Amino acid sequence: MSKGFGLHTGAGFPKVNAMGAQWKQAGREANAQKRGQVVVKLVREIIVAAKLGGPDPDLNARLAAAVEKARKSSVTRDTIERAIKKGAGQTEEKVAFELVTYEGFAPHKVPVVVECLTDNRNRTAPEIRNLFKAGSLGQPGSVGFFFNRCGVVEAHHRDPLRDPEADAIEAGADEVEALEADETPPGTTGARFITAIRELDAVAKALQTAGWTVTASEIRYLAKEFREVDAAARKEVTDFLDALDDHADVHRVYAALK
């Protein structure tokens, strides 16, 4: 299969539009008032990852990435271990989370997909509908054609001169793009590798073998193209997306916003 790489990487790795990025609320992790909520979301991801792929991070790339992200956010070791055991069914607590997806438009017709991890769909649904009053909530599949659903691996390498494209080809990824500077530790090379869903786990493991530290390994909705809006409209859209992201049950927000 021919790989569709659209950029040259390595030294001088250029800054590109983050096609594979999810919506990121500005300052989310840094805001102390929201830290408890962020920890809850990180722990929930660990639980679900362990439930789906087992308790061993060496054999479960999604879990390894979730644990790495939790550690980076100073989640305690005991909390992480309890979450893994709970997700893997090693405790008496039952895991009742289900993934529920909502589609619609933010203000100014920006397509949005929202993934929720919830233990009570009847609670979550009306609350998400209420948030969408600032935009418009659609039926399942109503905006899906604005996105591709792909596997995404985000990682950094301790060698700042490492060639991400060469490793992407070796690992079997389809595309690679740069991470923003604030998404990688100083002195490292950061990249986002995009792959077919069925190849996600294999690509993540191959990158780990090549010395990459994986910080995300998951299935995402990637916008096919982005809506451009002026500054005033952008403020309305970002306020809407931030409100969604603040909801306790919202796990991921994807927006076709440039």
C-alpha positions in Angstrom: 0.0 0.0 0.0 1.4 3.4 -0.9 1.6 5.8 2.0 0.2 9.3 1.5 2.8 11.3 3.4 2.4 15.0 2.7 5.4 16.5 4.3 9.1 15.9 5.0 10.1 15.5 8.6 13.2 15.2 10.8 15.4 18.3 11.3 13.5 21.4 10.6 10.2 19.6 11.0 7.7 22.2 9.8 4.6 23.4 11.6 1.4 22.2 10.0 -2.3 22.4 10.6 -3.3 19.8 13.2 -5.5 17.7 11.0 -5.5 14.8 13.5 -6.0 16.8 16.6 -9.1 16.9 18.7 -10.6 20.1 20.0 -8.4 21.3 22.9 -9.8 23.7 25.4 -7.2 26.4 26.0 -5.6 26.1 29.4 -7.8 23.1 30.4 -5.1 21.2 32.2 -3.5 24.3 33.7 -6.8 25.6 35.3 -6.7 24.6 38.9 -10.5 24.9 39.3 -10.9 22.2 36.6 -8.2 19.9 37.7 -10.5 17.6 39.6 -12.7 17.2 36.5 -9.6 16.6 34.3 -8.5 13.8 36.7 -11.9 12.2 36.5 -11.8 12.1 32.7 -8.2 10.7 32.7 -9.2 8.0 35.2 -12.3 7.1 33.2 -10.1 6.7 30.1 -7.8 4.3 32.0 -10.8 2.3 33.1 -12.2 2.0 29.6 -8.8 1.2 28.1 -8.2 -1.6 30.6 -11.7 -3.0 30.1 -11.3 -3.1 26.3 -7.6 -4.2 26.0 -6.6 -5.7 29.3 -4.5 -4.5 32.3 -1.0 -4.8 30.9 0.2 -1.5 29.4 2.9 -3.4 27.5 0.2 -5.3 25.6 -2.4 -2.5 25.5 -1.2 0.7 23.7 -4.3 2.7 24.5 -3.9 1.9 28.2 -0.2 2.8 28.1 -1.0 6.1 26.6 -3.7 6.8 29.1 -1.4 6.0 32.0 1.3 8.2 30.5 -1.1 11.1 30.2 -2.4 10.6 33.8 1.1 10.5 35.2 1.9 13.7 33.3 -1.1 15.3 35.0 0.2 14.1 38.4 -2.6 11.6 39.0 -1.3 9.4 41.8 0.0 5.9 41.3 -2.6 4.4 43.6 -5.4 6.1 41.6 -4.0 4.8 38.4 -3.6 1.2 39.7 -7.2 1.2 41.1 -8.5 2.4 37.8 -6.7 -0.4 35.9 -7.9 -3.0 38.3 -11.5 -1.7 38.1 -11.5 -1.7 34.3 -9.9 -5.1 34.0 -12.6 -6.6 36.3 -10.2 -7.3 39.2 -12.4 -5.6 41.8 -16.0 -6.1 42.8 -16.9 -2.7 41.2 -18.7 -3.0 37.9 -17.7 -0.8 35.0 -20.9 0.7 33.6 -19.5 3.3 31.2 -20.7 3.3 27.6 -19.6 5.4 24.7 -22.4 7.7 23.3 -21.7 9.9 20.3 -23.6 13.1 19.4 -23.3 15.0 16.2 -24.4 18.5 15.2 -23.2 22.0 14.5 -21.6 24.7 16.6 -22.6 28.3 15.9 -21.9 29.4 12.4 -22.4 25.9 11.0 -19.1 24.4 12.2 -19.5 20.6 12.2 -19.0 19.0 15.6 -18.8 15.4 16.9 -18.9 14.8 20.7 -18.0 11.5 22.4 -19.3 10.9 25.9 -18.3 8.2 28.4 -21.3 7.9 30.6 -22.8 5.6 33.2 -26.2 7.1 32.8 -27.4 7.9 29.2 -30.7 9.3 30.5 -28.8 11.9 32.5 -26.3 12.8 29.8 -28.6 13.1 26.8 -30.8 16.0 28.0 -27.7 17.8 29.3 -25.9 17.6 26.0 -29.1 18.6 24.1 -29.3 21.7 26.3 -25.7 22.6 25.5 -26.4 22.3 21.8 -29.1 25.0 22.0 -26.3 27.4 21.2 -25.8 25.5 18.0 -27.9 22.7 16.6 -28.0 19.0 17.5 -28.4 16.6 14.6 -29.3 13.0 14.2 -26.7 10.2 14.2 -24.7 10.4 10.9 -25.9 14.0 10.2 -22.3 15.4 10.2 -20.3 12.3 10.0 -19.5 12.8 6.4 -17.5 15.9 7.3 -15.0 13.6 9.1 -12.9 10.6 8.6 -12.6 8.0 11.4 -9.0 7.0 11.8 -6.5 5.7 14.3 -4.2 8.3 15.8 -1.0 7.9 17.7 0.7 10.9 19.3 4.3 10.4 20.5 7.6 12.1 21.2 11.2 10.9 20.7 14.1 11.9 22.9 16.3 12.4 19.8 15.4 15.9 18.5 16.8 14.9 15.1 14.7 11.8 14.8 12.9 11.4 11.4 9.2 10.8 12.1 8.4 10.1 8.5 10.9 7.3 8.3 9.5 5.7 11.5 6.0 6.2 10.2 6.7 4.3 7.1 8.5 1.5 9.1 5.6 1.3 11.5 2.9 1.2 8.8 1.3 4.6 9.4 -0.5 6.4 6.5 0.3 10.0 7.4 2.4 12.0 9.9 2.2 15.6 11.1 4.0 17.7 13.6 2.8 18.2 17.2 2.6 21.8 18.6 5.6 22.8 20.7 3.6 22.8 23.9 2.6 19.2 23.3 6.1 17.7 23.6 8.8 17.9 26.2 11.7 20.3 25.5 14.5 18.9 23.4 12.3 16.1 21.8 10.7 15.5 18.5 6.9 15.2 18.6 4.6 13.8 15.9 1.1 12.6 15.3 0.8 9.4 13.3 -2.5 8.7 11.4 -3.4 5.1 10.4 -6.2 2.8 9.6 -8.2 1.8 12.7 -7.3 -1.9 12.3 -3.6 -0.9 12.3 -3.7 1.4 15.3 -2.4 -1.0 17.9 0.3 -2.4 15.7 1.5 1.1 14.7 1.6 2.2 18.3 3.6 -0.8 19.4 6.1 -0.4 16.4 6.7 3.2 17.4 7.3 2.2 21.0 9.9 -0.3 19.8 11.5 2.5 17.8 12.0 4.5 21.0 8.9 6.8 20.8 7.0 7.6 24.0 3.3 7.2 23.1 1.0 9.8 24.8 -2.2 9.0 22.9 -3.3 5.9 21.0 -7.0 6.1 20.0 -9.6 6.3 17.3 -10.6 9.9 16.4 -12.8 11.8 14.0 -10.6 13.8 11.7 -12.1 16.8 9.8 -11.8 16.4 6.0 -11.7 20.2 5.7 -12.0 23.2 8.1 -14.5 26.0 8.3 -13.0 29.5 8.4 -14.7 32.1 10.6 -13.9 35.6 11.5 -12.7 36.6 15.0 -16.1 37.5 16.4 -17.6 34.2 15.1 -14.7 32.2 16.4 -15.3 33.5 19.9 -18.9 32.1 19.8 -17.7 28.8 18.4 -14.9 28.4 21.0 -17.2 29.3 23.8 -19.6 26.6 22.6 -16.9 24.0 22.3 -15.5 24.9 25.8 -18.9 24.5 27.3 -19.1 21.0 25.8 -15.6 20.1 26.9 -16.5 21.2 30.5 -19.3 18.7 30.8 -18.2 15.8 33.1 -19.3 13.1 30.7 -17.8 14.6 27.6 -14.7 12.6 26.6 -13.7 14.0 23.2 -14.8 17.0 21.2 -14.0 17.1 17.4 -14.7 20.3 15.5 -14.0 21.2 11.8 -12.7 24.6 12.9 -9.6 26.1 11.3 
